[in-house]
Amino acid sequence: MAKKDKYKGKPEAKPRPKIVREKEKAVLPFTKKNYILFAIGIFVIVIGYVTLGYGSITLAPILLVLGYCVLIPIAIIINGGKERPKEPAQKEIKPTLLPGGTPEVKK
């Protein structure tokens, strides 16, 4: 018994050009400045809880709000003076067809 070709009669899909990106450098999102501000925020929050434990009803909430609502968000948002690298130019690779109909990609 002969096997039926299940792809017989279907049009061949044209090969799409591939877009190759240059090797990207790993960039850490936070700098030393961010981590210092984050540590200061955590320290202020800890001091706020300690003063809350001693019964302060004025200083503790001020320190906690300052730590949670001001210092920690600033530590996350601030750029740290570091410019983000620009996107590298993308190269387009066009495939060519070999005599058998299989695509060959030239770099």
C-alpha positions in Angstrom: 0.0 0.0 0.0 1.3 3.4 -0.9 1.3 6.2 1.7 -0.6 9.2 0.8 1.2 12.5 0.9 -0.8 14.6 3.3 0.9 17.8 2.1 0.1 17.2 -1.5 -1.9 20.0 -3.1 -1.1 22.6 -0.4 0.8 25.7 -1.5 4.3 26.0 -0.1 4.7 28.8 2.4 7.2 31.5 1.4 10.2 31.6 3.9 10.1 34.8 6.0 13.2 36.9 6.4 14.7 36.5 9.8 15.6 39.4 11.9 18.9 38.9 13.9 19.8 41.1 16.8 23.3 41.8 17.8 24.4 40.2 21.1 22.9 42.4 23.9 24.8 43.4 26.9 23.2 42.6 30.3 22.5 45.9 32.0 21.6 45.9 35.7 18.5 48.1 36.3 19.7 49.5 39.6 22.9 51.3 40.4 24.8 51.8 43.7 22.7 55.0 44.3 19.5 53.0 44.1 20.6 50.5 46.6 21.8 53.2 49.1 18.5 54.9 48.9 16.7 51.6 49.4 18.8 50.8 52.4 18.1 54.3 53.9 14.4 53.7 53.3 14.5 50.3 55.1 16.5 51.9 58.0 13.9 54.7 58.4 11.1 52.1 58.3 12.8 50.0 61.0 13.3 53.1 63.2 9.6 54.0 62.6 8.5 50.6 64.0 10.9 50.8 66.9 9.5 54.2 67.9 6.0 52.8 67.4 6.9 50.1 69.8 7.9 52.7 72.4 4.5 54.4 72.1 5.3 57.4 69.9 2.1 58.4 68.1 3.6 61.3 66.2 7.2 60.4 65.1 6.5 56.8 64.2 3.8 57.4 61.6 5.9 60.2 60.1 8.9 57.9 59.7 6.8 55.0 58.3 5.1 57.2 55.7 8.5 58.8 54.8 10.0 55.3 54.4 7.2 53.6 52.5 5.8 56.4 50.5 8.8 58.6 49.7 12.2 56.8 50.1 11.4 53.4 48.7 9.6 54.7 45.6 12.4 57.2 44.9 14.9 54.3 45.2 13.0 52.4 42.6 12.2 55.2 40.2 15.5 57.2 40.2 17.7 56.4 37.2 21.1 56.8 39.0 22.6 58.9 36.2 23.1 55.9 34.0 21.9 56.2 30.4 20.2 53.1 28.9 22.0 51.7 25.9 20.4 52.4 22.6 18.8 49.6 20.7 21.3 48.0 18.3 20.4 48.2 14.6 18.6 45.1 13.4 19.9 43.2 10.4 17.6 41.5 8.0 18.6 38.2 6.5 17.0 37.2 3.3 16.8 33.4 2.6 17.6 32.1 -0.8 16.2 28.8 -2.2 18.4 25.9 -3.1 17.7 23.8 -6.2 15.7 21.3 -4.1 13.4 24.1 -2.8 14.9 24.2 0.7 15.8 27.6 2.0 19.4 28.6 2.7 20.0 31.5 5.0 23.1 33.6 4.3 24.6 35.6 7.1 
